[in-house]
């Protein structure tokens, strides 16, 4: 029987397409597992690292914090999982969604930027979840973090009015959104405001998983027309033109995989990151352009 092989999407230098080629087969250490990927997600940190090279420790590198699949190998001391287990998730997006919705008291996320604190209820295993009487707008609801936030909010009984690309509307509906609108629609602000008002529910605010200058502008317009609320972002939130009745905050989930990146963000790169985001340099999302 031949030895198993592995491939990865390598980033060889900043601002270049990923290239799929052979990669070393991981070996689990004590307390670790190796997951054979069945699905992967691209989150905002990944495409910023690809665009700019920020946080990359050595080249070439392999990006990624969100995977789901089958347990391929287990290290010593692992009791919870065994080889062949399915449905194992490394949940950076899940942690981000929970942070976006459930943090109750704002705290420092990075110098000068507080965490979002929507203070919503945790999700429940009841199906359907008891209605919470609240409605949330999710911008970028078909993204990894946006779709997870839609599912977590729905599981907490919170109605979601979603914004996503037209081709992804069925998927977003399957995540629990009560209405989905095309982000390319020129009347998107009016349609979202109208849907929120028609729901008759208490408006909580907006979660933005895209965080580009144009999405921030629409976020603030929606919030202003609906009387204010929270704006939770996966990047530093806007600082100009924010109405007094809008509370902004940033969400950055941390797990064992992302912790070294977060530590570097906090310790050494905050000034650079903030300057890039506020100038709009990193505010334009691009496809990762995998090349095979």
C-alpha positions as CSV (number, residue, x, y, z in Angstrom):
1,X,0.0,0.0,0.0
2,X,1.5,3.4,-1.0
3,X,2.2,6.0,1.6
4,X,-0.4,8.8,1.8
5,X,0.4,12.0,0.1
6,X,-0.7,15.6,0.8
7,X,-1.2,18.8,-1.2
8,X,-1.7,22.4,-0.1
9,X,-2.4,25.8,-1.6
10,X,1.0,27.6,-1.1
11,X,1.5,31.3,-1.0
12,X,5.0,31.9,-2.2
13,X,5.0,35.7,-1.8
14,X,2.6,38.5,-1.0
15,X,0.0,39.6,-3.6
16,X,0.3,36.5,-5.7
17,X,-2.1,33.7,-6.5
18,X,-2.0,30.5,-4.4
19,X,-0.3,27.6,-6.1
20,X,-1.5,24.0,-5.4
21,X,1.4,21.5,-5.0
22,X,2.8,18.8,-2.8
23,X,3.2,19.4,0.9
24,X,4.6,17.5,3.8
25,X,2.2,15.1,5.6
26,X,1.6,16.5,9.1
27,X,2.4,14.4,12.1
28,X,0.3,15.1,15.2
29,X,2.1,15.9,18.5
30,X,0.8,15.2,22.0
31,X,-2.8,16.4,22.3
32,X,-3.1,17.1,18.6
33,X,-5.1,15.7,15.7
34,X,-4.6,15.8,11.9
35,X,-7.8,16.6,9.9
36,X,-8.3,15.4,6.3
37,X,-10.0,18.4,4.9
38,X,-13.5,18.0,3.4
39,X,-14.3,21.8,3.4
40,X,-12.2,24.9,3.9
41,X,-13.3,28.5,4.4
42,X,-11.5,31.7,3.6
43,X,-11.8,34.4,6.2
44,X,-10.7,38.1,6.1
45,X,-7.4,37.4,7.9
46,X,-6.5,35.0,5.1
47,X,-6.9,37.4,2.3
48,X,-5.1,40.2,4.1
49,X,-2.2,37.9,4.7
50,X,-2.2,37.0,1.0
51,X,-2.5,40.6,-0.2
52,X,0.2,42.0,2.1
53,X,2.2,39.3,3.7
54,X,1.3,40.6,7.1
55,X,2.0,38.0,9.9
56,X,3.7,35.6,7.6
57,X,6.7,34.1,9.5
58,X,8.4,32.3,6.6
59,X,8.0,31.8,2.8
60,X,6.4,29.9,1.2
61,X,3.5,29.5,3.6
62,X,0.1,27.8,3.9
63,X,-2.9,29.9,5.0
64,X,-6.0,28.8,6.7
65,X,-7.8,28.7,10.1
66,X,-11.2,27.2,9.1
67,X,-11.5,23.5,8.1
68,X,-13.9,20.7,8.5
69,X,-13.4,17.0,7.7
70,X,-12.3,13.6,9.0
71,X,-9.8,12.7,11.7
72,X,-6.8,11.3,9.8
73,X,-4.4,10.7,12.8
74,X,-4.4,11.4,16.5
75,X,-1.6,12.2,18.8
76,X,-0.8,10.8,22.2
77,X,-3.2,11.8,25.0
78,X,-6.2,12.5,22.6
79,X,-9.3,10.9,24.1
80,X,-12.1,13.0,22.5
81,X,-11.4,11.9,18.9
82,X,-10.3,8.8,17.1
83,X,-9.1,8.1,13.6
84,X,-12.0,8.1,11.1
85,X,-14.3,10.5,13.1
86,X,-16.3,12.7,10.7
87,X,-17.6,16.2,11.1
88,X,-14.6,17.6,13.0
89,X,-14.4,21.4,12.7
90,X,-11.5,23.8,13.5
91,X,-13.9,26.7,14.1
92,X,-12.2,30.1,13.7
93,X,-15.4,31.4,12.0
94,X,-17.6,29.9,14.7
95,X,-15.6,31.6,17.4
96,X,-15.8,34.9,15.5
97,X,-19.5,34.6,15.1
98,X,-20.0,33.9,18.9
99,X,-17.8,36.9,19.7
100,X,-19.7,39.1,17.3
101,X,-23.1,38.3,18.9
102,X,-22.6,37.4,22.5
103,X,-19.9,39.6,24.1
104,X,-21.6,41.8,26.7
105,X,-19.0,44.3,27.8
106,X,-16.6,46.0,25.3
107,X,-12.9,45.6,26.0
108,X,-9.7,46.3,24.1
109,X,-9.4,44.4,20.8
110,X,-6.4,46.4,19.6
111,X,-5.1,49.8,20.6
112,X,-7.8,52.4,20.1
113,X,-10.4,49.8,19.0
114,X,-12.9,48.1,21.3
115,X,-14.6,44.8,20.8
116,X,-18.2,44.8,19.6
117,X,-20.6,44.1,22.5
118,X,-24.1,43.3,21.2
119,X,-24.8,41.3,24.3
120,X,-27.2,38.8,22.6
121,X,-28.2,35.4,23.9
122,X,-26.2,32.3,23.3
123,X,-27.6,29.8,20.8
124,X,-29.8,27.0,21.9
125,X,-30.2,23.4,20.8
126,X,-34.0,23.9,20.6
127,X,-35.3,23.7,17.0
128,X,-36.7,26.1,16.3
129,X,-35.2,28.4,18.8
130,X,-37.6,30.5,20.9
131,X,-38.0,33.9,19.3
132,X,-35.9,36.6,20.9
133,X,-37.9,39.5,19.4
134,X,-34.8,41.0,17.8
135,X,-33.5,41.4,14.3
136,X,-30.0,41.7,13.0
137,X,-28.6,42.7,9.6
138,X,-25.7,40.6,8.4
139,X,-23.6,42.1,5.5
140,X,-21.7,39.4,3.6
141,X,-23.9,36.6,4.9
142,X,-22.5,34.1,2.4
143,X,-18.9,34.5,3.7
144,X,-17.5,32.0,6.1
145,X,-17.9,34.3,9.2
146,X,-21.2,35.8,7.8
147,X,-22.8,32.5,7.2
148,X,-21.8,31.2,10.6
149,X,-23.1,34.4,12.3
150,X,-26.4,33.9,10.4
151,X,-26.7,30.4,11.7
152,X,-25.7,31.3,15.3
153,X,-28.1,34.2,15.4
154,X,-30.9,32.0,14.1
155,X,-30.1,29.4,16.7
156,X,-30.4,32.1,19.4
157,X,-33.9,33.1,18.1
158,X,-32.7,36.3,16.4
159,X,-34.1,37.1,13.0
160,X,-31.5,37.9,10.3
161,X,-31.9,40.2,7.3
162,X,-29.0,39.3,5.1
163,X,-27.0,40.9,2.3
164,X,-25.1,38.6,-0.1
165,X,-24.4,37.9,-3.7
166,X,-27.4,36.8,-5.7
167,X,-26.0,33.4,-6.6
168,X,-25.6,32.6,-2.8
169,X,-29.2,33.5,-1.8
170,X,-30.4,29.9,-1.5
171,X,-27.4,29.1,0.7
172,X,-28.0,32.1,3.0
173,X,-31.7,31.2,3.3
174,X,-30.7,27.7,4.3
175,X,-28.6,29.3,7.1
176,X,-31.8,30.8,8.5
177,X,-32.1,34.3,7.1
178,X,-35.7,35.6,6.9
179,X,-34.8,37.8,3.8
180,X,-31.8,38.1,1.6
181,X,-30.9,41.0,-0.7
182,X,-28.4,41.3,-3.5
183,X,-25.4,43.5,-2.5
184,X,-25.3,44.9,-6.1
185,X,-28.9,46.2,-5.9
186,X,-28.7,50.0,-6.1
187,X,-31.6,50.3,-3.6
188,X,-30.1,47.9,-1.1
189,X,-30.2,50.4,1.8
190,X,-33.9,51.1,1.3
191,X,-34.7,47.4,0.9
192,X,-32.9,46.4,4.1
193,X,-34.4,49.2,6.1
194,X,-37.9,48.4,4.8
195,X,-37.4,44.7,5.7
196,X,-36.3,45.4,9.2
197,X,-39.2,47.7,9.8
198,X,-41.6,45.2,8.3
199,X,-40.4,42.5,10.7
200,X,-41.8,44.4,13.7
201,X,-38.8,43.3,15.8
202,X,-36.3,45.2,17.8
203,X,-33.4,46.2,15.6
204,X,-30.1,45.3,17.2
205,X,-27.6,46.5,14.6
206,X,-25.4,45.3,11.7
207,X,-22.6,42.7,11.5
208,X,-20.3,43.4,8.6
209,X,-18.1,40.6,7.5
210,X,-16.8,42.4,4.4
211,X,-15.6,45.7,5.9
212,X,-14.8,47.6,2.7
213,X,-15.4,51.4,2.5
214,X,-18.6,50.9,0.4
215,X,-20.0,48.5,2.9
216,X,-19.2,50.8,5.8
217,X,-21.0,53.6,4.1
218,X,-24.1,51.4,3.6
219,X,-23.9,50.1,7.2
220,X,-24.0,53.6,8.6
221,X,-26.8,54.7,6.3
222,X,-28.9,51.7,7.4
223,X,-28.1,52.3,11.1
224,X,-29.0,56.0,10.8
225,X,-32.3,55.3,9.2
226,X,-33.2,52.7,11.8
227,X,-32.4,54.9,14.7
228,X,-28.9,53.7,15.6
229,X,-27.6,50.5,17.1
230,X,-24.4,48.4,17.0
231,X,-22.0,48.0,14.1
232,X,-19.8,44.9,14.6
233,X,-16.9,44.5,12.2
234,X,-14.2,41.9,11.4
235,X,-11.7,44.8,10.9
236,X,-11.3,48.1,12.6
237,X,-14.6,49.9,12.3
238,X,-15.1,53.3,10.5
239,X,-14.1,56.4,12.5
240,X,-15.6,59.2,10.4
241,X,-19.2,59.9,9.9
242,X,-20.4,57.6,12.6
243,X,-23.7,58.9,14.2
244,X,-23.7,59.4,17.9
245,X,-26.3,56.7,18.5
246,X,-24.1,54.0,16.7
247,X,-21.7,51.9,18.8
248,X,-18.9,50.4,16.7
249,X,-16.6,47.5,17.6
250,X,-14.3,45.0,16.1
251,X,-14.5,41.2,16.4
252,X,-11.4,39.0,16.4
253,X,-11.8,35.4,17.6
254,X,-8.8,33.6,19.0
255,X,-8.2,29.9,19.2
256,X,-5.0,27.8,19.5
257,X,-4.3,28.2,15.8
258,X,-4.9,31.9,15.6
259,X,-3.4,32.9,19.0
260,X,0.2,33.5,17.7
261,X,-1.2,35.8,15.0
262,X,-3.4,37.7,17.5
263,X,-0.4,38.1,19.8
264,X,1.7,39.6,17.0
265,X,-1.2,41.8,16.1
266,X,-1.4,43.1,19.6
267,X,2.3,43.3,20.2
268,X,3.8,44.7,17.1
269,X,1.6,45.3,14.1
270,X,-1.3,47.3,15.3
271,X,-0.1,50.7,14.0
272,X,0.5,49.3,10.6
273,X,-2.8,47.4,10.4
274,X,-4.8,50.4,11.6
275,X,-3.1,52.8,9.1
276,X,-3.8,50.4,6.3
277,X,-7.4,49.9,7.1
278,X,-8.2,53.5,7.8
279,X,-6.6,54.5,4.5
280,X,-8.7,52.0,2.7
281,X,-5.6,50.2,1.3
282,X,-6.8,46.8,2.7
283,X,-10.5,47.6,2.2
284,X,-10.8,46.0,-1.2
285,X,-11.6,42.3,-1.2
286,X,-10.1,40.2,-4.0
287,X,-10.4,36.6,-4.9
288,X,-7.5,34.4,-3.7
289,X,-6.9,33.3,-7.2
290,X,-5.8,29.7,-6.6
291,X,-3.6,28.5,-9.4
292,X,-3.1,24.8,-10.1
